[in-house]
Amino acid sequence: MLRNRIRHQVLPDLQRENPALLAHVQSYADQLQQLLTIGHERVGQLLNQVLIDATTGRLSVFLTLTGAQQAALLTAWFKQRGVAVTTAYVKMAQQLLTNSVKPQGEVDLPSGIKLIKRYQTFSLLEATKLAENPQSDRRIVLIFNQWVQFTPQMALKLSHRRFESEQSATEMALALQPDDFPLTVRQAQSHDQIRLASGGHKTVRRILIDHKLTVEERQHQWVVTTASGEVLWLIGIQRSARPASLGERNYELQLRYS
């Protein structure tokens, strides 16, 4: 065996040439171990600076590191999370995270893990937890002058407008016609459109992208629509610039958080 031949033949020959050989080799090994220890400590410090928690990091801090530091950090992080580490996967992850023209993206890693980049953060998550939930077709009819709970945290009420005042972030004044009823609240669809003050329309998908919402956050946005499907309010984000056809805004929607 090569190992035995080196031990019993090669090393004795080298020691005859240089009796201090083993002492030098041991010294080099000790120095190397010290450097590795220092390197591990430094990578640990970088992980503490970059990571928000065990699964999520701050992209802005990651981008301040040198390329070598980034690769070392990713390698250590992958090992901590039980991901089989190879140079190829580290390189793919580094390319995604440093790509300034791609604010969102994913890299499939071994063991059913994904690296997820979402604007200012990046995460390591199990792929099974990221299965895209189909958007619900459930539509909830708004009952006049009653609070209607559509999520555990939010409720809406449609009522007559009590007085003219500036709308708050949780109100929307409306001019409604009989054929607009009933109003419903449902989850937003990417193809939904909202009327703009210019008279044109903008898709909900583009609005959510402009607001830098992640793919996961976009799946949990709600809209109020008329009976014909016209989107009146992308709740919490943007109202339709629907004209007041009756010359006044005679209804209002109120949003309540609980």
N, C-alpha and C positions, 0 to 999 in steps of 0.2 A: 504494500500500500504506500501511496505517496507520502502520507503523514509519517509513517514509521521510517521511511527512507530518509526523509528530511531530518527527523529526530536522531537517528542512529548513524547516518552517514554524512549528511551535508553539514549539520551543526558542528560535529566534532572537527571536521576539516576547517570550518570557518573559525572555530575557537583556537585552533593551532595557529592560524594566521593572525588572529587578534584575540588574545586572552580576555580582553575587557568587553567582548562582543555582547554577552548576555546582560551585563550591567547597562550597556548603552541601550539595548533593546527595551529593557525594563524601564529605563528613564524616559524613553520616547513614549512608551505605553502609558506611563504615569502622566506625562504632559498632555497626551491626547485625551485621556480621561478627564483631566482638569478642564480642557477646552470644551469637551462635550458637556460637562456639568454646567459650565458658564453659559454655553449655548442654550441648554434646556431651561436654565433660569431666565435668560433673556426672552425666550419664546413664551414662557409662562407670563412674564410681565406684559408682553405684547397682547397675549390673549386677554388678560385682565383689562387692558386699555380698549380693545376692539369690541369684545363681546358684551352685549347687554345682559344676556343670560346664557345658559348652556347651549341653546339652539339658535340664537340670533345675534348678529353683529351689526355694528355701525359702519356703513360703507364709507362715509366721509373720513373716518379715522383709518380704515384699511387702506384707502388710497394715498395716505401720507407716507406709507411704508415703502421701502425699496422693494424691487422685484424679488430679491433673495429673501427678505423678511416676509413678504407676502406668501411665498412658496413654503417657507418653514412654518409659518402660522397655520396655513391650510393643512399641511401634513400633520401637525400636532393635533389640530382640531378634529380632523377626520379620525385619527386614532382614538381620541377621547370618545367619539360618538360611535365607535365600533365599525367604521367604514374601512374596507380594505383599501389601503393606500398604494397607488402607483403614480409614477411621474406623469403619465398621460392624463389621469383624472385631475391631478393637481393643476396641470397646465390648462385643461379645459375650464376648470373653475376660475382660475386666475384670469383667463381671457374674457370670460363673461363679466366678472366683477369690475374689470378695468375698462370695459367697452363703454365709452361715454355716450355713444349714440343709441344704446340699447338700455333704457332705464328699467326694463323688466325682462326676465328670462329664467330658464331652468336648465339644469344639467342633471341627467340621470346618472346616479352613482350606484355601486354595487350594494347588495343587501336590501334592495327596495327603498333606498334613500334618495332624495332629491335635494340639490342645492337650488334654492329659490332666491332670485334677486328681485326686490320690489322697491324701486326708487332709492331711498336712503338706507335700507336695511337689506340683509341677506340672512338666510336661514337654512338649517339642515332639518328636513322633516321626512317622516315616513310617507311614501307615495300613497299608501292606502288612506291616509288622513287628508290627502289632497284631491281625492276623487271629486270632480266637479259636480256639485249638487244641481240637478235639473231645476230651472226656475219654476216656481210654483205657478199653476194656472188658477189658483184660488183667487176669487174676486169677492171683496167684502163691500156690501152696499152700505152707503152712508145714510143713516136715518136722521131726518130733519130734527134739529134741536136736541140731539142726544149724543153723548160721547160714545164713540165706537172704538173699541180696542182692537188694533190690528197687529201689534206685537206686544210682548210682555212689557215693553218700555214706552210705547207710544200709542196715543189715542187721538182721534179727530172728531170734530163736531162741525156740522153745517148749520148755519142759522142766518136770520136776516141781519143785515149790517145795521148796527145800532147807531153809529155816528161816523162822520167823515174824519178820518185821522190818518196819519202816516202808518203804514203797515210795519209791524215788528217782524222779526225773523220767524215767528211762530204763527203768523197770520197771512191770509191771502184774501183780498177783496175781489169779488166776481160779479159780473153781469151775466145772468143765466136766463135762458129761454125754456119754456116747458119741455121741448124735445131734448134738452140737455140731461134731463133726469131719467133714471137715477144716476147719481154720481157713485163711482166705485173707487176703491183703493186696492191696488195689486202691486206685485213686484215688477220693477222696471224691466223691460226687454231692450236689448241693444239696438233694435231697429226703431224704437219709439222716437218720436220727434216732438220738439217744443217750438212754438212760434216765437220769433224774435221781434224786437221793437222795429226792426227794419222792414218787417213784413215777410221775411224768409223764415226758414226753419233750420234747426240744428238737431242732430241725433243725440239721444241720451248717451250713447257710447262715446261720442266725441266730447260731450260735456264732462263725463266722468273721467276721461283721460286728461282733459285740460285741468281738472281739479286734482290730478295725480292720485286718484284712488286706485288701489291695487285690484288685481283680478278678483281676489276673494271678497273685497269690500263691495265691488260692483254687483255681486250676486245678492246683496242684501239691501238694495235701494228700492224705495217704494214710490209710486206715482198715484195721483188722483186723476181719474179720467171721466169724461162725459159718457152718456149712453152710446154715443157713436164711436167712442174710443179715442177722442181727442185728449191729449195729455195737458192737464191744467197746471200741475205742480209736480216737479221732481223734488220730493219732500226734503227739506233741509238744505237744498242746493240751488234750485232755480225755478222761478215761476214763469208761466207762459205770459207773453205780452198780448194776450187776447183782447181785442178792442171791446169797449163798453157799448154794445149795440143798442142799449136802451137809454144811453145818455148818462147813466149813473151805475155805480156798482152796488147792487141791491142785496148781495149775499156776501157772506164771509166764511172762510174755513179757519178753524183754530186748531193748532197742534199742541198737544199736552204731553210732556215727558213725565214718566213715573219711576 
